[in-house]
Amino acid sequence: MELQDNPQHKEGPVARTIEEQTAKLPSDLFLWAALGSMGVSLTLKCLGQKHTALFVGQWAAPFLLLGIYNKLVKLEGHDNQS
């Protein structure tokens, strides 16, 4: 896979700062957060709080997506040059 350098499409300062901070987090943090939200959702469902359980259960997918983003930042970095 060939890397293409396109100076017109570089990350801005906000994205660069977010990537620098995100890369400091351990990757498994997001996996545990997703599993935790599923566990809390199950507990809430058993306690009869159906709507709250659905709300909390839907957090799992965004946590996993954030974990993927975290992994990509660690592998590629911002613009893969600095």
N, C-alpha and C positions, 0 to 999 in steps of 0.2 A: 504494500500500500504506500503510495507516494504522497508525501505531505506537500501541500500547496500553500505557498506564502502569498497572501493577498493583503497588502498593506491598507487597502481601503476598508477592510472588514475586521478591524481590531476591536477588542473589548474596551468599553468605556471605564471610567474610574469607579463607578458604582459596582459594576459587574466584577471588576478586578478585586475590589475590597471584599465583596461577598464571597468570591472564590477563595481568597486567602483565609478568611475566617472559617469557611465551611471545611476546608482541607484540614483544619486542626482537630475536627471531631472524629472520633473513631467510627469506622464504618458499621460496626455491629450495633452502635447506639440506635440507629434507625430501625434495624431488625427487631431489637428488644422493644422499642416504642410501638411498633406495629403489633407485635405479639401481646404487649401489655394492653393496648387498646381493644384487642379482641377479647382478652380475658376480662377486662372491666365491662365490656359490652355483654358478655355472657352472664356475668354476675348481676348486672342491672336487669337483664332479661329475666333471670330467675327470681329477682325481687319484684317483678311485675311492672317495672318502669320501661315499657315497650319503646316509647318514642325517644327517650334518652339513650336507651341501648342502641337503637338504630343510628342515632347521631354519633355516638362514640365509636361504634363499629365501623363507620365510614372513614375514620381517621387512618385506618391501616393502609389503605392504598396510597394516600399522600405521603405517609412516612416511608413506605417502600420506594416511592418515586424520588423522595429526597435522598434516600440511601444510594440510589443509582446515580443521581446528580453528584453526590459526594464522591463516589468512586470515580466518575469521569473526571472530576476536577483533580483528583489525586493522580490519575493516570496521564491526563493531557495538560493540565494546568491552564492558566490564562494565556492564550495565543501560542502555547507550547514553545515559547522562546525565552522568557525571562527566568 
